[in-house]
Amino acid sequence: MYYACRDSTKLRDGSTPLGRVAEPFFFGDDDAFRDDRFKMTPRVVDANWVVRRAVGQNPVLLGKKLKQHYFRGPDYLELDIDIASSAVAASVVRLCGGYAKALVVDISYVLEAKHLLELPESVLGTIQIAHMDVDKGVPLPR
């Protein structure tokens, strides 16, 4: 998933709740800060009860559960999430893969607020994954 910001000055605006969290997240050098702030919330829209139970709907700080790798350039931040770094996460993804054609899940991403001045949290991006055919995936070159 790729997201772009229409006005990146808002990410550097320390006078706003979003800017107070986004500036060090996107432009700082502290990966531990990033690991402690990047939060995902899944919402299973359509799936059988096994998948609903495995995925859940609680927000999760991904950097606390999975290894995240960050790559920065002059006008981007890439965040790669290593699903295989957690046996539990890898098994949930494998389970979902088996039901992918019948699965619909909404995912939202926010930067978690840790202080009152960082509230309210702002949604960075959302995606809906619906009826994905994993058999049509193409392996990436090594």
C-alpha positions in Angstrom: 0.0 0.0 0.0 1.3 3.4 -0.8 -0.1 6.7 0.5 0.8 10.3 -0.4 0.2 13.5 1.5 -1.4 16.4 -0.4 0.2 19.0 1.9 3.3 17.7 3.7 3.7 21.0 5.6 0.9 19.7 7.9 3.2 16.8 8.9 5.7 19.3 10.2 3.3 21.7 11.9 4.1 21.3 15.6 1.1 23.5 16.6 -1.3 20.6 15.7 -1.8 17.3 17.3 -1.0 15.4 14.1 2.2 17.5 13.5 3.5 16.8 17.0 3.5 13.1 16.2 4.0 13.1 12.5 7.1 15.3 12.4 9.3 13.0 14.4 7.7 9.9 12.8 8.3 10.9 9.2 11.3 13.2 9.5 13.1 12.1 12.6 15.8 9.4 13.0 14.4 7.4 15.9 13.1 4.0 14.7 12.1 3.1 18.3 9.7 6.2 18.2 8.3 4.9 14.9 7.9 1.4 16.3 6.0 2.8 19.3 3.6 4.9 17.3 2.5 3.1 14.1 -0.9 1.6 14.8 -3.2 -0.6 12.7 -6.8 -1.3 13.3 -8.4 -4.1 11.3 -12.2 -4.5 10.9 -13.4 -7.7 9.4 -16.4 -6.9 7.2 -17.0 -10.3 5.8 -15.4 -13.6 6.8 -16.2 -16.8 8.6 -16.0 -16.9 12.4 -12.6 -18.6 12.4 -11.0 -15.7 10.5 -13.0 -13.1 12.5 -11.7 -14.7 15.7 -8.1 -14.9 14.5 -7.9 -11.3 13.1 -9.8 -9.5 15.8 -10.7 -5.9 15.7 -8.5 -4.3 18.3 -5.9 -1.7 17.4 -2.3 -3.0 17.5 1.0 -1.2 17.6 2.7 -3.2 14.9 6.3 -2.3 16.0 5.6 -3.9 19.4 4.6 -7.2 17.7 6.5 -7.3 14.4 9.9 -6.2 13.1 9.5 -3.0 11.0 12.2 -1.7 8.6 12.3 2.0 7.6 13.7 3.5 4.4 13.8 7.3 3.9 14.4 9.4 0.9 14.1 13.2 0.3 10.3 13.0 -0.1 9.2 9.6 1.2 9.2 7.2 4.1 8.9 3.5 3.4 7.8 1.2 6.2 8.2 -2.5 5.5 6.5 -4.9 8.0 8.1 -8.3 8.4 5.1 -10.6 9.0 7.4 -13.6 9.4 9.1 -12.0 12.5 6.1 -13.2 14.5 5.0 -16.9 14.4 1.5 -15.8 15.5 1.2 -13.1 12.8 2.5 -15.4 10.1 -0.1 -18.1 11.1 -2.9 -15.5 11.0 -1.8 -14.4 7.6 -1.6 -18.0 6.3 -5.1 -18.6 7.7 -6.5 -15.5 6.0 -4.8 -16.5 2.8 -6.8 -19.7 2.7 -10.0 -17.7 2.9 -8.8 -14.6 1.0 -11.4 -15.0 -1.9 -14.2 -14.8 0.7 -12.6 -12.2 3.0 -13.3 -8.5 3.2 -11.3 -6.5 5.8 -11.0 -2.8 6.4 -7.7 -1.5 7.8 -6.9 1.9 9.1 -3.5 3.3 10.1 -2.9 6.1 12.7 0.1 7.4 14.7 -0.7 6.7 18.3 -1.0 9.6 20.7 0.9 9.2 23.9 0.2 12.7 25.3 -2.8 14.9 25.7 -1.4 17.5 23.2 -1.2 14.7 20.6 -5.0 14.1 20.7 -7.1 13.6 18.7 -5.4 11.0 16.6 -5.7 11.4 12.8 -6.2 8.6 10.4 -3.2 8.4 8.0 -4.8 6.0 5.6 -7.3 3.3 5.1 -7.7 0.4 2.7 -10.3 -2.3 2.1 -9.0 -5.7 1.0 -11.8 -7.6 -0.7 -12.0 -11.0 -2.2 -8.3 -11.1 -3.0 -7.1 -14.0 -5.3 -3.7 -14.8 -3.7 -3.0 -17.4 -6.5 -2.6 -14.5 -8.9 0.3 -13.0 -6.9 3.7 -12.8 -8.6 6.8 -13.5 -6.6 9.2 -10.5 -6.3 12.7 -10.9 -7.7 15.3 -11.5 -5.0 
